[in-house]
Amino acid sequence: MSTTFRANCTTGSDVLGCLPLRTAEWILSAEAESVGAARVLVCQELRQWGAGELADDCSLIVSELVTNAVQHGGTAFSLRLGSDGSWVYGEVFDAGDGLPRTGSGDLDATGGRGLLIVGTLADDWGVVQADGGGKVVWFVAGLGGDPMS
């Protein structure tokens, strides 16, 4: 991986050293309908995993990341989740060029606030440029909870 960007410098990515008890992955098309579908998938999966208290925040985070993948990636993309029941790791991979950047948060703008929302809701997040092209935008939410039994 040639470039890594971390938005928040917390210990959040340390969770990646822990093996999640549950994982799921989907391939979705670069269509507007995929945004709603991704929200539904995240909510359903997290509730089944016992992480329902994180479902709303994670579905909103995923909604923003998937919207970016649809608008800027231009091809099918993957959505991946992992959890131990107390924290959730998620990532969206798309093959598009360029890295996402945080907008200014201008209240008159019609867009550009998605990554500000991600940064507010996630404990940690970042972008990794993939060797073969494209990028992965990842997040961690729910750090500090008790793992499911």
C-alpha positions in Angstrom: 0.0 0.0 0.0 1.5 3.2 -1.1 -0.4 5.9 0.8 -2.2 5.8 4.1 -4.2 8.7 5.5 -5.6 8.6 9.1 -8.2 11.1 10.0 -8.1 10.6 13.7 -5.0 9.7 15.6 -6.6 7.4 18.2 -5.9 3.9 19.2 -8.9 2.9 17.1 -7.0 1.0 14.4 -5.5 -1.2 17.2 -8.8 -3.0 17.1 -7.6 -4.4 13.7 -5.1 -6.6 15.6 -8.1 -8.4 17.2 -9.8 -11.0 15.3 -13.5 -10.1 14.7 -16.0 -12.8 15.7 -18.3 -11.9 12.8 -17.6 -10.7 9.3 -19.7 -9.9 6.2 -18.9 -8.6 2.7 -21.0 -7.5 -0.2 -20.3 -6.4 -3.8 -22.6 -3.6 -4.8 -23.1 -1.7 -8.1 -22.3 1.9 -8.6 -25.9 3.0 -8.6 -27.8 5.4 -6.3 -29.9 2.5 -5.1 -26.8 0.9 -3.5 -26.7 3.6 -0.9 -30.0 2.6 0.6 -29.3 -1.1 0.2 -26.0 -0.7 2.1 -27.7 1.0 5.0 -30.2 -1.8 5.2 -27.5 -4.5 5.0 -25.5 -2.8 7.8 -28.4 -2.4 10.1 -29.6 -6.0 9.6 -26.2 -7.5 10.1 -25.2 -5.5 13.2 -28.5 -6.3 14.9 -28.0 -10.0 14.2 -24.5 -9.7 15.6 -25.7 -8.1 18.9 -24.2 -4.7 17.9 -27.6 -3.1 17.3 -26.7 0.0 19.4 -24.1 0.8 16.7 -26.4 0.2 13.7 -27.6 3.8 13.3 -24.2 5.4 13.4 -22.5 2.7 11.3 -25.3 2.8 8.7 -24.9 6.6 8.4 -21.1 6.3 8.1 -21.5 3.6 5.4 -24.1 5.7 3.6 -21.6 8.5 3.3 -18.8 6.2 2.1 -21.0 4.4 -0.3 -22.3 7.6 -1.8 -18.6 8.7 -2.4 -17.9 5.3 -4.0 -21.0 5.6 -6.3 -20.2 9.2 -7.3 -16.4 9.0 -7.7 -15.6 5.3 -8.1 -17.7 4.6 -11.1 -17.6 0.8 -10.9 -18.9 -1.9 -8.6 -17.5 -1.6 -5.1 -17.2 -3.7 -2.0 -18.5 -3.2 1.5 -17.0 -5.2 4.4 -17.8 -5.3 8.1 -16.3 -7.0 11.1 -17.4 -7.0 14.7 -17.0 -8.6 18.1 -20.3 -7.2 19.2 -18.9 -4.1 20.9 -16.9 -2.5 18.1 -17.4 -2.5 14.3 -14.8 -2.2 11.7 -16.0 -1.3 8.2 -14.5 -0.5 4.9 -15.5 0.4 1.4 -13.2 -0.3 -1.6 -13.7 1.3 -5.0 -11.5 1.3 -8.0 -11.7 5.0 -8.7 -8.7 7.3 -8.9 -8.0 9.9 -6.4 -8.4 10.0 -2.6 -11.4 11.5 -0.8 -10.9 14.7 1.0 -12.8 16.4 3.8 -14.9 19.4 2.6 -15.0 22.7 4.4 -18.4 22.2 5.9 -19.8 25.3 4.2 -23.5 25.5 5.2 -24.4 26.9 1.8 -22.7 24.0 -0.1 -25.0 21.2 -1.5 -22.4 18.5 -0.7 -19.0 17.9 0.7 -19.8 17.2 4.3 -19.9 13.4 4.2 -16.4 12.9 5.6 -17.1 15.4 8.3 -20.0 13.2 9.3 -17.8 10.1 9.2 -15.2 11.9 11.3 -17.8 12.9 13.9 -19.4 9.4 14.3 -16.4 7.1 13.9 -13.8 6.6 16.6 -11.2 6.4 13.9 -11.2 6.4 10.1 -8.8 6.7 7.2 -8.0 6.0 3.6 -5.5 3.5 2.1 -4.5 3.7 -1.5 -4.5 0.2 -3.0 -1.4 -1.1 -4.9 -3.4 -2.2 -7.9 -5.4 1.1 -8.0 -8.4 2.3 -6.1 -8.7 2.9 -2.4 -10.1 1.6 0.8 -11.9 4.0 3.1 -12.2 2.4 6.6 -13.7 3.2 10.0 -13.9 1.9 13.5 -16.9 2.6 15.8 -17.8 1.5 19.3 -14.4 1.2 20.9 -14.5 0.6 24.7 -17.5 -1.7 24.9 -17.7 -5.2 26.2 -17.3 -8.0 23.5 -20.3 -10.3 23.0 -20.1 -13.6 24.7 
